[in-house]
């Protein structure tokens, strides 16, 4: 439904009311002692008036009356989640985090309860730690501990936001025991990884729109990510500024230390291929070349702009599905973009200290996550 024309200032409305924030279709009748009323269309399509309340109510009470008429329960979990998702604290999050929060919200709101209502319709002020723990435990016992852990993190974040803004008086999700998530530390086989990169190189040379064609950047994104031990987001944010005479200057996230990865023929070939494809796209699209090297991204999309992380993930998943369909790898051998970093760290020559220095991790315990190699040691005695 289209919005009506913008409200004009009404001097008869009480001064404590912000007229710009009035609910839609709510009006003030100044005659007599004054009252608030709404206009609506009845079943016959005729406009009717219904009085709401006296003139001395607050703006928040007006909104509550309208919400009650529309069946909106301000005490419910569903209402709290809706308000959180409209807040700056939610909209300023990254797209992947927003998607994860939306998924977790749907899991919680649709969760069935013994009252015959979904969890989203229950009053959030009556939630207790014991209730939340039972729900999280049941979701985990259904064979989905990761879903339960994500739902708990979302609920804890949402209720803390609500507590800080007066929606609830406490955060009962705080201190709840999180389920142990299954660790997914995949290490692709060297032959499988090489075959996938070759397959991506081959399919990337097909013209866009041809059957089986994939994004031309996939093969060298995988190569650079593996050789430099980079995350996907770190690879696609490399620029000409990261190209040094000695090698590639990394741009690691999450507090890891940067280093310079020395040039090898293999790394040089992947880097130069990325620049060639980028320059061809810019020339074909007549894109202006940025003057500053830190603005010239190495990996670009088909339009010539900076490639997004979601775009990379989508293209990689399409490649994996096609590779499985064409028997390049099996479903059991499937792995993700982040596993190129794990494979690169595992394949780094040297001891654990050498691998930690090459990966940039400050904490030695991260080698338990990324170094899946088996050390070769001497026996205890000759």
N, C-alpha and C positions, 0 to 999 in steps of 0.2 A: 504494500500500500504506500502511495506517495505521501510525503509529509505535506501538511498544509502550509499556508504562508506564515512567515515569521511573525511571532507575537509582537504587538505594539505595546509600549509601556502603558500600564493602566494605573493612574494615580490613586484609584480607589482601593487597590490591593494593600493590605497591611504592610508597613515598612519592614517588618522582620522577615518577609518572604523575598527570596531571590527570584525575581520573575523569569530570569533566563533558565532557571533549573526546574521550573514547574513541570509536572508530568503532562504528557500529551492528553488533549481532550478534557482537561480540568480547567474550570472557569470560576470566577468570583462574582457573586451577586451582592452589590453593595447596599441594596435596599434594606430598610429596617436595621436589624443588628448585623446583617451580613451573613453570608454562608457560601460554602464551596459546593459546586455541583459538576456533574459530567454530562456530556451529550453523547448519545449512542443511537444506533439504528435498531429498531425492533424487528421482529420476524416478518412484518409486513413491509419492511424497508423504509419505515417512517422514522424520522429523528425524534427522539424523546429525551427528556431531562430527568435526572435523578440526583437528589440532594445527597451530598456526602457528609458534611460536618459543619460545625460552627466556624466562625471567622478566626478564632483565636488559636487554631492548631498550628504546629510547626511544619516546616517543609518536609522533614523526615517522616512525620505522621501522615502527611498527604501521600507520600510515596508508598508508605506501608499500606494505606487503605486501598490504593490502586492495585498494589501487588496482591493483596488479599482477594480483591475482586477477580483478578486474573488467575487465582489459584497458586500464587508464588509464595512459598514458605521460606521466610527469611532465616529461620532457625535450622534449615536442613543443610546437609553436606553439599547437596547439589547447588544451593545458592552460594555457599562459601566458595566452592570451586569456580563458579561463574564469575564471582567478583574478583577472585585471584587472577583469572585468565584475562580480565580486562585491565589489570593493573600494569604499571610500568615495570614492576619487578618481573613480570612474566614476559611482556612483549619485548623487553631488552635482552632476553636470553637468545642463544643461538637456535637456528631452525631445528637441528637435530634434538636439542634438549626440549624444545617446545613440542616436537612430535612425540618424544618419549613421555612427557608429562601428560599429553592428551590421551595417549594409550593407557597410561596408568590410571588416569581419571576415569576412563570408561570402565576399566576393570573394577574399580571400587564402587562407582555409582550403580552398576548393574549387579553387584554381588547380592545374592538372595539371603534373606534373614528369616528367622523363625516367626516373625510378626506378619509374614506374608507380603512384606514390602521390600523393595530393593534398598540397599544401604544408603543410597543417595537421598531417599525421602525421610530418613530418620534425623532427629534433632541432634546436631553435632555437639551441643553443650552437654548432652547426656552420655557422650562417648567416655569410656573408661579405658585405662591401659589394658585391663584384662580382656575387654571386648576386642580391642585392636589386635592384641597378641593372638587371640583365638582365630581371628579372620586371617591374619598373615600366616599362621601355622597351617590352616586348612588349605589356603592357596598353594603353599609350598608342598603339602602332602599330596596334592593332585599331580605331582611330578613336574611342577613348574616353579622351582625355587627362585629362578631369575625374575619371573613375573612377580612373585611375592616381594622380593627385595626391591624391585623398582616401584611397586605400589607403596611400600612402606616409606621409601625415600620421598616420594611425591606427597604422601599424606603428612609426613613430618614437616616438610617444607610449607605446605599449604596451611596447616594449622598454626605453625609459627607465625606466618604472615597474618593470619586472622587474629591471633592473640595480640600481636603488636598493634592492631588497628581496632580492637574492641569487639570483634565478631564473636570471639570466645574468650573465656577467662583463663583457660589453661591449655597446654599442649599435651594431651594424653599419649600422643604418638612418640614423645620423647622418651628414650630409655627402653623402647621395645627391642627385643632380641631379633636381629635380622637373620634370615635363613642363610645357610651356607650355599653360595652359588657354585654351580659346576664350572670349573676352570677350563676355558677353551684355548689351549695353547697349541696351536697347530704348527707343525714344521713341514713345509712342503718338501717332497723329495726333489733332489737336484735335477734329475731327468725330467720330472713332471714340470718343474718350474721352467726349465729351458724350453720344453715343448710348448708351453703356454705362451711364452714370450715370442717364440718363432711364429706361432699361430696368430697372435695379435699383430705381428709385423706383416704377415701375409695378408690377413683380412683388412688391415688398415690401408693397404695399397689399392683396394677396390674403391671405385667411385661411390660417393655418397648416394644412397638409394638403391644400389645393387644388392641382390640377395646375399646375405652373409657379411656385408661390409660393416666394419666397426670403426670406432674413432681412431684416427691415425696416431694420436698421442699415447695410446695405452702402452705400447711396447717399450717406449723409452721412459715413460713414467715408472714402469716396473723395473727397468734396468737401473735407472738412477736411484730409485728407492732402495733396491737391493745393494748396489755397490757402495752407496753412501750411508746406508743404515738409517734411512729417513722414514718418518710417517708419511702418509699420503698427503696431508695438509702441508707438511714441510716441503715436499717435493714440488707441489703445484704453486707454491709461493716463492720459489727461487726466481731470481732476476739476474740480469746481466751484471749486477753489482757483486753477485756471488761467484762470478767467474774470475779467478785470480791466476797469475802465471804459474803458481805452485800447484793449484788444484781448485776444488770446489769448496768454498766457505759455506758451512752448514748454517741453518737457521732453526735450531732445535727449539721445541716447546717444553712446557712443564718443568722448567728449571734445569734442564740438561745443559751441559757445557757445549759450546760450539767448538768445532775443530775444522781443519782443512784436510780434505780427502785428496791425496795425490792423484794426478792424472795417470790413467792407464789407457792403452789403445781402446779398450772396451768402453770405458767411461767417456773418453773423448768422442768416440763415435756416437754414443747415445746423446751426448750434449749437443754436438754439431747437428745431428738429425733433428733435434727439437728446435734449434734455431732456424734451420732450413724450412721446416714446415711452418713455423711461426711467420717468417718473413714472406713466404709464398702467400699465406692467408692475408697478411696485411697488404701486400701488393695487389692481390686480387680484389680485396674489399676496399682498396684505396683508403686504408686506415692511416691516420697520421702517426708517425713513429715518435714516441716520447723521447724528449731530449735527455732526461736524467736516467742513468742506468738502473737505478732502483725502481723505476716505474716501468721498465721493459720486462714484463714477466716472460719467463722461458716457456711455460706451457700455456697455450691459449686454446679457447674453444673454437668451434667452426665459424663463429661470427667474428673472431679476432680479439674478443675481450678476455679478461682473466677467467680462467676455468674455476668453477666453484667446486667445493668438496662434494656436495650432493650430486653435481654433474659427473664427477669422476666416479663416485660410488655406483651410480646408475649405469654408466658405460661399462664398468668393470663387471657388474653382475650380469649384464647382457652378454658380455664376452664369455663368462663362465658357463652360462646356460648353453650357449652355442658350442663351446668346447666340449661339454659333456655330451651334447647331442651328436657331435661328430667324433666321439670316442678319443678326443685328445687327452682327457682325463676322466676318471670315474667319479661318481657321486661321493664315494668315500675319500677320494683324494682332493676334494674341494677345499679351498682355503680362501682367505680374505686378503685385501690389499695390505693390511697392517702386518701380515705374516712375512712379507718381503723384508721388513726390518728385522724380524726375529731370525729369519734365515741368514741375513747378512751378518748379524752379530755372531750367530753360531758358526758360520763359515770363516770368520776372521781368524787368521793364523796367529798363534801365540797362546799365552796362558790367560787365566781369568782377568788378571790385571790389565793385560794388553787389550782384551775385548772391552773391558769397562772404559778404558781411555778412548777407544775407537768409537764406542757408542755414545759417549758424552754423559753417561749416567753418573750422578754424584753419589748415589747410594749403592753400595756393593750388593745389597740384597736384590736389586733389580736384575742381577745376572741369573738369579733363580728363575726369573720369568722369561728372559730373552736368550740366555745361553743354554741350549738343550743338547750340547755336545757332551760326549763321554770322554773324560780325560784318560790318556794312556799312561800308566804308571809302571814302575819296576816292581818286581816281587819283593817281599820283605827280606828274603835271603837268597843267595846264589844256590 
